[in-house]
Amino acid sequence: MTESRDWHSAPISSETVIDAHYKNTQNVRRFFRAQIGDHFKFDRPFMAWMKSHTGSTMRDAVNEWLRRESAK
């Protein structure tokens, strides 16, 4: 059994893989704000995308958020 990542305090990089135990935490929000900017916000559809994309990287998540934002 693999140990799950501590999404509250473990370092997050663009290469971090979204696992089955993913949580929307302040640590994750800090990562997205550092990558995207202070205008980053979680919304329900994006949170659902995160939960359903186990195995994707945080880089994939940043790209998905940017894609959704540009489509608005």
Summary of the structure (lengths in Angstrom):
residues: 72
radius of gyration: 11.6
end to end distance: 40.9
largest distance: 40.9
contacts: 159
relative contact order: 0.20
helix: 46%
strand: 3%
